[in-house]
Amino acid sequence: MRWSARTALMLPLLFVAACDGREESAIDNLANGASQTQVENNVRAEAMALMEPLDPPAPGTPGGLPIDPEPIVEGSIDPNSAQGAAQVVQGYYGLLEEKRFIDAQDLWNQSGAIGSQDDAHFEARFRGFSEIHANVGAPAEAEGAAGSLYVTVPVQVYGRIAANGKPFSILRQVTLRRVNDVPGSTAEQRRWHIESIGPYTPPETPAADNGAEPARAISMTDGMAGKKR
């Protein structure tokens, strides 16, 4: 018997369905003339329903984002502000969620190692994940250095591992840079770009003046804004 490539790809999905006694319906659908695409979509939906739900840690808990003491200001946001930098991070992970990797890479500093990487190598960074989502935290205040401004933004990245469908959650910190409004700079240089993404570093907690033990910072548990729905 000859097997097509698409049929071979369906076998893992049929195995998952079989664990729940649903393989008979998939086989019946094929026998009754349903297309392989229809059956594959139905089996995938049933398999996804059996997976462990995505439930990243809540803000203020280990593995969760720090709680922002200041409410988010509604209305338009200055794209050159720290909040504007956070919007770039929101857009970046939204593009990853949609698997628009080339567009996502455009948000990196194009002269850096990752921004200048070829498309195939950049996309390969995310091959191990079947789903990528993110919750974006409040940005830190912008800091200036050598004619540039830098902002760090905490991010809780979560999703599923492609190999086994298991959920993952990890805290990261995105550093963005833009050229300060110096004479001769271009509009592109004055736009926020991602410089690096690394482990989340909690802000330093000021020592208490009354001799009490200072409040503990959020855990650095390395336990990766998806688009709001």
C-alpha positions in Angstrom: 0.0 0.0 0.0 1.3 3.4 -0.9 1.1 6.2 1.6 1.0 9.9 0.6 3.1 12.4 2.5 -0.1 14.1 3.9 -1.4 10.7 5.2 1.9 10.1 6.9 1.7 13.5 8.6 -1.8 12.6 9.9 -0.6 9.5 11.8 0.6 11.4 14.9 -2.8 13.2 15.1 -4.7 10.0 14.6 -2.6 8.4 17.4 -3.6 11.3 19.8 -7.2 10.8 18.8 -6.9 7.1 19.3 -5.9 7.6 22.9 -9.4 9.0 23.4 -11.3 6.5 21.3 -11.9 8.9 18.4 -9.9 7.2 15.7 -13.0 5.4 14.4 -14.7 8.6 13.5 -11.6 9.9 11.6 -11.4 6.6 9.7 -15.1 6.6 9.0 -14.9 10.2 7.7 -12.1 9.2 5.3 -14.1 6.1 4.1 -17.2 8.3 3.5 -15.3 10.6 1.2 -14.2 13.5 3.5 -11.0 15.1 2.3 -7.8 14.6 4.1 -7.7 18.3 5.0 -11.1 18.1 6.6 -10.2 15.0 8.6 -6.8 16.5 9.6 -8.5 19.7 10.8 -11.1 17.7 12.8 -8.5 15.4 14.4 -6.2 18.4 15.2 -9.1 20.2 16.9 -9.9 17.1 19.0 -6.3 16.6 19.9 -5.9 20.3 20.9 -8.9 19.9 23.2 -7.1 17.1 25.1 -4.0 19.2 25.6 -3.1 20.9 28.9 -4.5 24.4 28.8 -2.2 27.4 28.6 -2.2 29.1 32.0 0.8 31.3 32.5 1.5 32.5 36.1 -0.4 35.6 37.2 1.3 39.0 37.7 2.9 39.3 41.1 3.5 35.5 41.4 6.7 33.5 40.7 7.1 33.4 36.9 4.6 36.2 36.5 5.1 39.8 35.4 5.7 42.4 38.1 2.6 44.4 39.2 2.7 47.9 37.8 1.8 50.3 40.6 0.7 53.0 38.1 -2.4 52.6 36.0 -2.0 52.5 32.2 -2.8 55.9 30.7 -5.5 55.6 28.1 -5.5 57.5 24.8 -2.8 58.0 22.2 0.8 57.1 23.0 3.8 59.1 21.8 5.7 56.6 19.6 9.0 58.1 20.9 8.2 57.5 24.6 8.8 54.4 26.7 5.2 53.4 26.2 5.9 53.6 22.4 8.7 51.2 22.9 6.4 48.8 24.7 4.0 49.0 21.8 6.9 47.8 19.5 7.3 44.8 21.8 3.6 44.2 21.7 3.7 44.2 17.9 6.8 42.0 17.8 5.2 39.1 19.7 1.9 39.6 17.9 3.8 39.0 14.7 5.5 35.9 16.1 2.0 34.7 17.2 0.9 35.0 13.6 4.1 33.3 12.4 5.0 36.4 10.4 8.7 36.0 11.1 10.1 38.2 8.4 8.0 41.2 9.6 9.0 40.4 13.2 12.7 40.5 12.3 12.2 44.0 10.8 11.6 45.3 14.3 15.2 44.4 15.3 18.2 46.6 14.9 19.1 45.7 11.3 22.8 46.2 11.9 22.8 43.8 14.8 23.5 40.0 14.7 19.9 39.0 14.9 18.4 41.8 12.7 20.9 41.1 9.9 20.4 37.3 10.1 19.0 35.6 7.0 15.3 34.8 7.1 15.7 31.1 7.3 18.0 31.2 10.4 15.7 33.7 12.1 12.6 31.6 11.5 14.5 28.5 12.8 14.7 30.2 16.2 11.0 29.5 16.7 10.7 26.1 15.0 10.5 24.4 18.4 7.2 26.1 19.3 3.8 25.4 17.9 2.3 28.4 19.6 3.8 31.6 20.9 2.0 34.3 22.9 3.1 37.0 25.2 2.0 39.4 28.0 3.9 42.7 27.9 4.6 44.5 31.2 5.2 48.2 31.9 8.4 49.6 30.5 11.1 51.1 32.6 12.0 54.8 32.2 14.1 55.6 29.2 17.8 56.2 29.8 20.2 58.1 27.6 23.7 57.1 26.6 26.0 58.4 23.8 23.2 60.0 21.8 20.8 57.1 22.1 17.9 56.2 24.4 17.4 52.8 25.8 14.2 51.2 27.4 13.7 47.8 28.9 10.3 46.0 28.8 9.5 42.9 30.8 7.6 40.2 28.8 6.0 36.9 29.9 6.2 34.6 26.8 4.2 31.5 26.8 2.9 28.9 24.4 3.4 25.2 23.4 6.4 23.1 22.6 6.0 21.7 19.1 7.4 18.2 19.9 4.9 17.3 22.7 2.3 20.1 22.9 3.4 20.9 26.5 2.8 24.5 27.7 5.8 26.7 28.5 6.2 30.0 30.2 9.2 32.2 30.6 10.0 35.7 31.7 12.1 37.8 29.3 13.4 41.3 29.1 13.5 43.2 25.9 15.9 46.1 25.4 15.1 48.7 22.8 17.1 51.5 21.5 16.5 54.6 19.3 18.7 57.5 18.4 17.9 60.6 20.4 16.7 63.5 18.4 20.2 64.6 17.3 20.8 66.7 14.2 21.4 64.6 11.1 19.6 61.5 12.3 17.1 59.8 10.1 13.5 58.9 10.9 14.4 55.2 10.9 17.2 55.8 13.4 14.8 57.7 15.7 12.4 54.7 15.7 12.5 52.1 18.5 14.3 48.9 17.5 14.9 45.8 19.5 18.6 45.5 20.6 18.4 42.3 22.7 16.1 39.9 24.5 17.4 38.2 27.6 16.5 36.9 31.0 14.3 39.1 33.1 16.1 41.1 35.7 13.9 42.4 38.6 14.4 46.1 39.5 16.4 46.7 42.6 14.2 47.1 45.7 15.2 50.1 47.9 16.3 49.1 51.4 13.7 49.8 54.1 14.5 52.7 56.5 12.7 51.2 59.5 14.9 48.2 59.8 12.3 45.9 58.4 13.2 43.3 55.8 12.8 44.8 52.3 10.1 43.4 50.1 11.3 40.5 47.9 11.4 41.1 44.2 9.5 39.0 41.8 11.2 35.7 41.1 13.6 35.5 38.2 12.1 32.1 37.3 12.9 31.7 33.6 9.8 29.6 33.5 9.0 33.7 26.2 1.3 41.6 24.0 0.1 38.5 22.4 -2.7 40.2 20.6 -5.5 41.0 23.0 -8.7 39.3 22.2 
